[in-house]
């Protein structure tokens, strides 16, 4: 490619003229292709304002002082082809040479300089924001997740919600004691000892002492307790300072969220603005921060997503890395702990409360059974104790409710997988040894809903015991031999099939 020589192309920039041909004499074959492409457009007279800016950058980068005019030398003196540098070059460049072949107004040059400045700003932003390719991400090696309580509370921001007086504070205090001593959480989960902090904004020291004693605590030094934030400081301010001086913290409990952040919990934007710094602190310091919160009033026996019961804006749950709901009926010593999170699989755990020590422990009981109300639990207990399937009417009589009410309860228990059908209108506990087989369940699925009155079936006509009704289908014959109203026999015969089965119930045959 023939490069322009000095004086071959002059360009006027505002009140100045610049010999661009001279600036290109040092452009070698190893220069980037886009530089040569712009040189070609220069020779063809198609140079744009942005091309002009790039040629200034070329001049600064590929300057050769030998044989170049004073204009090129001035360009070459600018260190770094930044937008500010180009503006200085324009002001310092001297005019020389014949009448320029191409003219650019000062406005066009200013626009080109602004364009370059925006490009440089965009490049700087993208370089600093940490974009990585999927291939690079696949080769990255990360440290294991730092668990405060394995399977329940990981590093990051988590929440434990439940109705008032459901035992949330007792549960969280038990978790703190387990982590502070490196003991067992909920009777089954091994933990690694670490410093813990309990921000108990609803209790005073006397009550906290009583609770620790009741839980059988040895009052570990690794557990620190605070009942009020420093005056004028936010929760994020305090935790930032505390974690700056204590790097071995594994678990922090804030009891409660409402007392800790003090903002309108129904305002999505305000909640997000308050919780985002807490989440950032937790992740940066690799500590688990557990916020204790309340759920809305109401009975959830009818179904629905349990996590919709959290009080306040959905922004609260959205800001969490993990969340737990303690679902407990008033006065019951059993509960279900629902768990979701970014680093934990969705789960539901059955818990039992020791009324003497107020300690929660994991059990092997079915969470679905615990979630049922008193009447449904009475039905489950009745079916567990029965040696045979029970009819809907028998169950209704036993619990003192109408057949329709009992039928509604049974339907809900059936959908929850707790009870199973056994013949028309009969029920049994799914975990019993006489549980139904897959084929029985399939056939029963076509039965009418138990809440409806069974349809009246016409009484079969009385026929002599020796009479036979037959239907022929190709090579197969279907024969029914009913008795007066006793045993009946059904037989099917064909070249490839022969089946006989006796039934005690004529209605099943009919």
QUIPEHU-V307051 format. One record per pair of residues at least 4 apart in sequence whose C-alpha atoms are under 8 Angstrom apart, sorted by the first residue. I is the first residue (numbers start at 1). J is the second residue. D is the distance in Angstrom with one decimal. If there is no record, write none. Layout:
BEGIN
i=(I	I)
j=(J	J)
d=(D	D)
END
This chain:
BEGIN
i=(3	3	3	3	4	4	4	4	4	4	4	5	5	5	5	5	6	6	6	6	6	6	6	6	7	7	7	7	7	7	8	8	9	9	9	9	9	9	10	10	10	10	10	10	10	10	10	10	10	11	11	11	11	11	11	11	11	11	12	12	12	12	12	12	12	13	13	13	13	13	13	13	13	14	14	14	14	16	16	16	16	17	17	17	17	17	17	18	18	18	18	18	18	19	19	19	19	19	19	20	20	20	21	22	22	22	23	23	23	23	23	23	23	23	24	24	24	24	25	26	26	26	27	27	31	31	32	33	34	35	35	36	37	38	38	38	39	40	41	41	41	42	42	45	47	47	48	49	49	49	49	49	49	50	50	50	50	51	52	52	53	53	53	53	53	53	54	55	56	56	56	56	57	57	57	57	57	58	58	59	59	59	59	60	60	60	60	60	60	60	61	61	61	63	63	63	64	65	65	68	68	69	70	70	70	71	71	71	71	71	72	72	73	74	74	74	74	74	75	75	78	78	78	78	79	80	81	81	82	82	82	82	83	83	83	83	83	84	85	86	86	87	87	88	89	104	104	105	106	107	108	109	110	111	112	113	114	115	116	117	118	119	120	121	122	123	124	125	126	126	127	132	132	133	134	135	136	145	145	146	146	146	146	147	147	147	147	147	147	148	148	148	148	148	148	148	148	148	148	149	149	149	149	149	149	149	149	150	150	150	150	151	152	152	153	153	153	153	154	154	154	154	154	155	155	155	155	155	155	156	156	156	156	156	156	156	156	156	156	156	157	157	157	157	157	157	157	157	157	157	157	157	158	158	158	158	158	158	158	158	158	159	159	159	159	159	159	159	159	159	160	160	160	160	160	160	160	160	160	161	161	161	161	161	161	161	161	161	161	162	162	162	162	162	162	162	162	162	162	163	163	163	163	163	163	163	164	164	166	166	166	166	167	168	168	168	169	169	169	170	170	170	170	170	171	171	171	172	172	173	173	174	174	174	174	174	174	175	175	175	176	176	176	176	176	176	176	176	177	177	177	177	177	178	178	178	178	178	178	179	179	179	179	179	179	179	179	179	179	179	180	180	180	180	180	180	180	181	181	181	181	182	182	182	182	182	183	183	183	183	184	184	184	184	185	185	185	185	186	186	186	186	187	187	187	188	188	194	194	194	194	194	195	195	195	195	195	195	195	196	196	196	196	196	196	196	197	197	197	197	197	197	197	197	198	198	198	198	198	198	198	198	199	199	199	199	199	199	199	199	200	200	200	200	200	200	200	200	200	201	201	201	201	201	201	201	201	202	202	202	202	203	203	203	204	204	205	205	206	207	208	209	210	211	212	212	212	213	213	214	214	214	215	215	215	216	219	229	229	229	229	230	233	233	234	234	235	235	235	235	236	236	236	236	237	238	239	239	240	240	241	242	243	243	243	247	249	250	250	250	251	251	251	251	252	252	252	252	253	253	253	253	254	254	254	254	254	255	255	255	255	255	256	256	256	256	257	257	257	257	258	258	258	258	261	263	263	264	264	265	265	265	265	265	265	266	266	266	267	267	267	268	268	268	268	268	269	269	270	271	271	271	271	272	272	272	272	273	274	275	275	275	276	276	277	278	279	279	279	280	281	282	282	282	282	283	293	293	294	294	295	295	295	296	296	296	300	300	301	301	301	304	305	306	307	310	312	313	314	315	316	317	320	321	321	321	322	322	322	322	322	322	323	323	323	324	324	324	324	325	325	325	325	326	326	326	326	327	327	327	327	327	328	328	328	328	328	329	329	329	329	333	333	333	333	334	334	334	334	334	335	335	335	335	335	335	335	336	336	336	336	336	336	336	337	337	337	337	338	338	338	338	339	339	339	339	339	340	340	340	340	341	341	348	349	349	349	350	350	350	350	350	350	350	351	351	351	351	352	352	352	352	353	353	353	353	354	354	354	355	365	365	366	367	368	368	368	369	369	369	370	372	372	373	374	375	375	375	376	376	376	376	377	378	378	379	379	379	379	380	380	380	380	381	382	382	383	383	383	383	383	384	384	384	386	388	389	389	389	389	390	390	390	390	390	391	391	391	391	392	392	392	392	392	392	392	392	393	393	394	395	395	396	396	396	396	396	396	397	397	397	401	401	402	403	403	404	404	404	405	406	407	407	407	408	408	409	410	410	411	411	412	413	413	413	414	414	414	414	417	418	418	418	419	419	419	419	419	420	420	420	420	420	420	420	421	421	421	421	421	421	421	422	422	422	422	422	422	422	423	423	423	424	424	425	428	428	429	430	430	431	436	436	437	438	439	440	441	442	443	448	448	450	457	460	460	462	462	462	463	463	463	463	464	464	464	465	465	465	465	466	466	467	467	468	468	468	468	469	469	469	470	470	470	470	471	471	471	472	472	472	473	473	475	475	476	476	476	476	477	477	477	478	478	478	478	479	479	479	480	480	480	480	481	481	481	482	482	482	482	483	483	485	486	486	486	487	487	487	487	487	488	488	488	488	488	488	489	489	489	489	490	490	490	490	491	491	491	491	492	492	492	492	493	493	493	494	503	503	505	506)
j=(21	24	25	39	8	9	21	22	24	25	43	9	21	22	24	25	19	20	21	22	23	25	68	69	19	20	21	22	97	98	19	21	19	20	21	43	100	101	17	18	19	20	21	97	98	99	100	101	102	17	18	19	20	100	101	102	103	104	16	17	18	100	102	103	104	17	18	90	103	104	105	106	109	104	105	106	109	90	93	94	95	93	94	95	96	97	100	71	72	93	94	95	96	23	69	71	72	96	97	24	55	72	25	68	69	72	55	58	59	62	63	64	68	72	39	58	59	62	64	62	63	64	31	62	35	36	36	37	38	39	58	40	41	42	47	51	43	44	45	46	47	46	47	102	51	52	52	53	104	108	109	111	112	54	112	115	116	55	56	112	57	86	109	112	113	116	58	59	60	75	81	86	61	80	81	82	86	62	63	63	72	75	76	75	76	77	78	79	80	81	76	80	81	72	73	76	68	72	73	72	73	73	74	93	94	75	93	94	95	96	76	93	77	78	89	92	93	94	89	93	85	86	88	89	85	85	85	86	86	116	117	120	87	113	114	116	117	88	89	90	113	91	113	92	93	108	109	109	110	111	112	113	114	115	116	117	118	119	120	121	122	123	124	125	126	127	128	129	130	131	131	136	137	137	138	139	140	154	155	154	155	286	287	151	153	154	155	250	288	153	154	155	179	191	192	250	251	287	288	153	154	175	179	185	189	190	191	154	189	190	191	344	339	344	158	288	290	322	158	287	288	322	343	282	283	286	287	288	289	279	280	282	283	286	287	288	289	320	321	322	278	279	282	283	288	289	290	291	319	320	321	322	288	289	290	291	320	321	322	323	324	290	291	292	293	317	320	322	323	324	168	290	291	292	293	323	324	325	326	168	292	293	294	295	310	323	324	325	326	166	168	293	294	295	310	325	326	327	328	294	295	296	297	326	327	328	294	295	326	327	328	330	171	172	292	326	173	255	292	174	211	358	359	360	175	359	360	176	253	177	198	178	185	186	215	359	360	179	185	186	180	196	197	198	223	251	252	253	181	183	217	220	223	182	183	184	185	191	193	183	184	185	191	192	193	194	195	196	250	251	193	194	195	196	220	222	223	193	194	220	222	190	191	192	193	194	190	191	192	193	188	189	190	191	189	190	191	361	359	360	361	362	360	361	362	361	362	222	248	249	250	251	222	223	224	248	249	250	251	222	223	224	249	250	251	252	223	224	225	226	249	251	252	253	223	224	225	226	252	253	254	255	225	226	227	228	252	253	254	255	204	225	226	227	228	253	254	255	256	226	227	228	254	255	256	259	260	227	255	256	259	207	208	227	208	227	209	227	210	211	212	213	214	215	216	217	219	217	218	356	357	358	357	358	359	357	223	233	234	235	238	238	237	238	238	261	239	260	261	278	240	277	278	281	241	242	243	281	244	281	245	246	247	249	285	285	287	286	287	288	287	288	289	290	287	288	289	290	289	290	291	292	260	289	290	291	292	259	260	291	292	293	260	291	292	293	261	291	292	293	262	263	265	293	274	270	271	270	271	270	271	311	312	313	316	271	312	313	271	312	313	272	313	314	315	316	273	315	274	275	313	315	316	276	315	316	319	277	278	279	316	319	280	319	281	282	283	319	320	284	285	286	287	288	289	287	310	311	310	311	309	310	311	309	310	311	304	306	371	372	373	308	309	325	325	317	316	317	318	319	320	323	341	341	342	343	339	340	341	342	343	344	339	340	341	337	338	339	340	336	337	338	339	335	336	337	338	335	336	337	338	371	332	334	335	336	371	334	335	371	373	352	353	354	355	350	351	352	353	370	350	351	352	353	367	370	371	348	349	350	351	367	370	371	348	349	350	351	346	347	348	349	344	345	346	347	348	344	345	346	347	345	346	367	362	363	367	362	363	364	365	366	367	370	360	361	362	363	360	361	362	363	358	359	360	361	358	359	360	359	369	370	370	371	372	416	418	377	380	418	377	376	377	377	378	379	399	409	380	409	410	413	381	382	399	383	395	399	410	384	418	419	429	385	386	395	389	390	427	428	429	428	429	432	390	428	422	426	427	428	394	395	426	427	428	395	425	426	427	396	403	406	407	425	426	427	450	397	403	398	399	406	400	401	402	403	405	406	401	402	403	405	406	406	407	451	408	451	452	409	410	411	450	451	412	451	413	414	419	415	450	416	417	418	419	418	419	420	421	430	429	430	431	427	428	429	430	431	427	428	429	430	435	436	441	425	426	427	428	436	441	444	426	427	428	436	440	441	444	427	440	444	444	447	450	432	435	435	435	436	435	440	441	441	442	443	444	445	446	447	452	454	454	507	506	510	483	484	485	467	482	483	484	482	483	484	481	482	483	484	481	483	481	482	479	480	481	482	479	480	481	477	478	479	480	477	478	479	476	477	478	477	478	494	495	492	493	494	495	492	493	494	490	491	492	493	490	491	492	488	489	490	491	488	489	490	486	487	488	489	487	488	506	504	505	506	502	503	504	505	506	502	503	504	505	506	509	500	501	502	503	500	501	502	509	498	499	500	501	497	498	499	500	497	498	499	498	508	509	509	510)
d=(7.8	6.8	6.7	7.6	6.1	7.2	4.8	7.4	6.7	7.0	7.7	7.9	4.8	5.6	7.4	6.2	6.6	7.5	4.8	4.0	7.7	7.6	7.0	7.8	5.9	7.9	6.1	6.8	6.4	7.8	7.7	5.7	6.0	5.8	5.2	7.9	7.3	6.7	6.6	5.6	4.4	5.9	7.1	7.3	7.5	7.5	4.6	5.9	7.0	5.5	5.3	6.4	6.9	5.1	6.3	5.1	5.9	7.5	5.5	4.0	6.1	5.9	6.5	4.8	6.0	5.7	7.2	7.6	6.7	5.4	6.3	6.5	7.2	6.4	5.1	4.6	7.9	7.9	7.0	6.5	5.2	8.0	7.1	4.5	6.4	7.9	6.9	6.0	7.5	7.3	7.4	6.2	7.0	7.1	7.6	6.8	7.1	7.5	7.3	6.6	7.7	7.7	6.9	5.6	7.0	6.7	7.8	7.5	5.2	7.9	6.7	7.9	7.4	5.8	8.0	7.7	7.1	7.8	7.5	5.6	6.1	5.6	6.3	6.2	6.7	7.4	7.1	6.2	6.2	6.3	7.7	6.3	6.5	6.2	7.4	6.5	6.4	6.4	6.2	5.0	5.7	5.8	5.0	7.6	5.8	6.9	6.3	6.6	7.6	6.1	6.2	7.9	5.5	6.4	5.2	7.7	7.9	6.3	6.5	7.9	6.6	7.5	7.9	6.4	6.8	7.6	6.2	6.1	6.3	6.8	7.2	6.8	6.2	7.8	4.9	8.0	7.9	5.6	7.6	5.2	7.0	6.2	5.8	5.9	4.4	7.1	6.3	6.9	7.0	6.4	7.4	7.9	7.8	7.7	7.6	5.5	7.1	7.9	6.3	6.1	6.7	6.5	6.1	7.8	6.7	6.5	5.1	5.2	6.9	7.5	6.1	7.9	6.3	7.2	6.7	6.8	5.8	7.9	5.6	7.0	6.1	7.7	7.9	6.7	7.2	6.8	5.8	6.3	6.2	7.8	7.4	8.0	6.3	5.5	7.2	6.0	5.3	6.4	6.2	6.3	7.3	6.5	7.3	6.3	5.8	6.4	7.1	6.6	6.1	6.2	6.2	6.2	6.2	6.1	6.3	6.2	6.2	6.2	6.2	6.2	6.2	6.2	6.2	6.2	6.2	6.0	6.3	6.2	7.3	7.2	7.6	6.2	6.6	6.2	6.1	6.7	6.5	7.0	7.1	6.1	5.6	6.5	7.5	7.8	6.2	4.3	6.0	7.9	7.4	5.5	5.5	6.8	7.0	7.2	7.6	5.5	5.8	7.4	5.9	5.0	6.7	7.5	7.3	7.4	7.4	7.9	6.1	7.0	7.0	7.7	7.1	6.2	7.0	7.2	6.8	6.4	7.6	7.1	7.9	7.7	5.6	7.7	7.3	6.5	6.2	5.2	4.7	4.1	7.3	5.9	7.8	4.7	4.9	6.8	6.2	5.1	6.2	7.9	5.9	7.9	7.1	5.1	6.2	7.8	6.3	5.0	6.3	7.7	7.8	5.3	5.3	6.7	7.2	6.0	4.7	6.2	5.3	5.7	4.5	5.3	7.9	5.2	4.5	5.9	6.9	8.0	6.9	6.5	4.7	6.0	7.3	6.9	6.1	5.0	6.0	6.0	4.7	5.7	7.2	7.3	5.9	4.5	5.0	5.9	6.6	7.9	6.2	4.8	6.1	6.4	6.6	6.8	5.1	5.1	7.7	5.6	4.9	6.3	8.0	5.6	5.2	7.1	7.3	7.8	7.6	7.8	6.5	7.9	7.5	7.9	6.3	7.4	6.1	6.1	7.2	7.1	5.9	7.3	7.7	6.1	7.9	6.6	6.8	7.8	6.4	7.0	6.2	6.3	7.1	6.3	8.0	6.3	7.0	7.4	7.5	6.7	7.6	6.3	5.6	7.4	5.9	6.4	7.9	7.6	7.3	7.0	8.0	7.8	6.2	7.7	7.2	7.7	7.3	5.7	4.5	5.5	5.3	6.8	7.9	6.3	7.9	7.6	5.7	6.2	5.1	6.1	7.7	7.2	7.7	7.5	5.3	5.4	5.7	5.8	6.8	5.2	5.8	5.4	7.5	6.8	7.3	7.5	5.2	4.7	3.7	7.1	6.3	5.9	7.5	7.4	5.9	5.2	4.6	6.1	4.8	6.4	7.0	7.9	7.7	5.7	4.2	5.6	7.8	5.1	6.4	7.5	6.8	6.8	6.4	5.9	5.4	7.7	4.8	6.1	7.9	6.0	4.5	5.8	7.1	6.1	4.8	6.2	5.7	6.1	5.0	5.7	5.8	4.8	5.8	7.7	7.8	6.6	4.7	6.4	7.3	6.2	4.8	6.3	5.9	5.0	6.4	7.7	6.0	4.9	5.8	7.4	7.6	6.0	4.8	6.0	7.9	7.1	6.2	4.9	7.6	7.9	6.4	5.0	7.2	7.7	4.8	5.9	7.7	5.8	6.5	6.4	7.3	7.4	7.0	7.3	7.9	6.3	6.6	6.9	6.3	6.7	6.1	7.9	6.4	6.2	6.2	6.2	6.2	6.2	6.4	5.2	7.1	5.6	7.9	7.8	5.2	7.2	5.2	6.6	6.3	7.4	7.7	6.7	7.5	7.2	7.3	7.6	5.9	6.5	6.3	7.2	6.1	6.2	6.4	8.0	5.9	6.4	5.7	7.9	6.4	6.1	5.9	7.8	6.1	6.7	6.7	6.1	5.9	7.3	7.3	7.5	6.4	7.7	5.0	6.0	6.0	4.8	6.0	7.5	7.6	6.2	4.7	6.1	5.9	4.7	5.9	7.3	6.8	7.5	6.2	4.9	6.1	7.5	7.4	6.4	5.0	7.6	6.1	6.4	4.8	5.8	6.2	5.5	5.6	5.5	5.7	7.5	7.5	7.2	6.9	7.0	7.1	7.0	7.2	7.7	6.0	7.9	5.0	6.0	7.8	7.7	4.6	4.5	6.1	7.9	6.3	6.2	5.6	7.1	5.2	7.7	6.1	7.7	6.3	6.1	7.7	6.5	6.4	5.8	6.1	7.1	6.7	7.5	7.3	6.3	7.7	6.6	6.2	6.9	6.2	6.2	6.2	7.6	7.6	6.0	6.0	5.7	5.1	6.2	6.3	6.7	7.6	7.6	6.3	5.8	5.2	4.3	4.8	5.3	6.0	5.2	7.2	7.5	7.1	6.4	6.8	7.9	7.7	7.4	6.9	8.0	7.3	7.9	6.2	6.1	6.9	7.3	7.8	5.6	5.5	7.6	7.6	5.8	3.8	6.2	7.5	7.5	5.9	5.4	6.0	6.5	5.3	4.6	6.5	8.0	5.7	5.1	6.8	6.7	5.9	4.7	6.6	5.5	5.1	6.3	7.7	7.6	6.9	6.6	4.5	6.6	7.6	7.9	7.3	8.0	7.7	5.8	5.0	7.3	7.4	7.4	5.7	4.6	6.1	6.7	6.1	5.1	6.4	8.0	7.9	6.5	7.5	6.4	5.5	4.8	5.8	5.8	6.8	7.0	5.6	5.0	6.4	7.0	7.7	5.9	4.4	6.5	7.8	7.6	5.5	5.2	6.1	6.3	6.2	4.6	6.7	6.7	7.1	6.5	6.9	7.8	6.2	5.9	5.5	6.7	5.9	6.5	5.0	7.4	6.3	5.4	4.6	5.6	5.6	5.4	6.5	6.6	6.1	5.8	4.7	6.6	5.1	5.4	6.5	7.6	7.7	7.8	6.6	6.3	6.8	6.7	7.3	7.0	7.9	7.0	7.8	5.8	5.9	6.0	6.1	6.4	7.2	8.0	6.3	6.0	7.7	7.5	6.1	6.1	7.1	6.2	6.9	7.3	8.0	6.1	7.8	7.5	6.7	6.2	6.3	7.8	7.4	7.2	7.7	5.6	5.3	7.7	5.7	6.9	7.7	7.3	6.6	5.7	5.1	4.8	6.3	6.7	5.2	5.3	6.5	6.4	5.5	4.3	6.2	6.1	6.4	6.7	6.5	6.0	6.3	7.3	7.9	6.2	5.7	6.2	6.3	6.9	5.9	5.0	5.6	5.2	7.7	5.2	6.4	7.5	8.0	6.4	6.5	6.2	5.9	7.7	6.3	5.4	7.9	6.4	6.1	6.1	5.8	5.1	6.4	6.5	6.2	6.0	7.4	6.2	7.6	6.2	6.3	5.3	5.7	5.8	4.9	5.9	7.9	7.3	6.5	5.7	7.7	6.9	5.8	4.5	4.7	8.0	5.8	5.5	6.2	5.3	7.4	6.9	7.7	7.5	5.9	4.7	6.4	7.3	6.9	7.0	5.2	5.4	6.7	6.4	7.4	7.8	7.7	7.8	7.9	6.8	7.4	7.2	6.4	7.4	7.1	7.2	5.5	7.6	6.5	6.0	6.5	6.3	6.2	6.2	6.1	6.2	7.6	7.7	7.2	7.5	7.8	7.6	8.0	7.2	7.8	5.5	7.3	6.6	7.2	6.9	6.1	7.9	6.6	6.5	7.1	6.2	4.4	6.2	7.2	7.7	6.4	7.6	6.6	5.9	4.9	7.5	5.6	5.3	6.6	6.6	5.4	4.3	6.5	5.6	5.0	6.6	5.9	4.5	6.3	6.1	7.9	5.5	6.6	6.9	5.5	4.2	7.4	5.7	5.3	6.4	7.6	6.0	4.7	6.8	6.0	5.3	6.3	7.4	6.0	4.9	6.6	6.0	5.3	6.7	7.7	6.9	4.5	6.4	6.1	6.0	7.2	7.0	7.8	7.3	7.2	6.3	5.1	7.2	7.2	6.1	5.8	6.8	7.8	6.5	7.6	7.3	6.3	4.9	6.6	5.9	5.8	6.5	7.9	7.5	5.7	4.5	6.8	7.3	5.7	5.4	6.7	5.8	4.7	6.8	6.3	7.6	7.3	7.1	6.2)
END
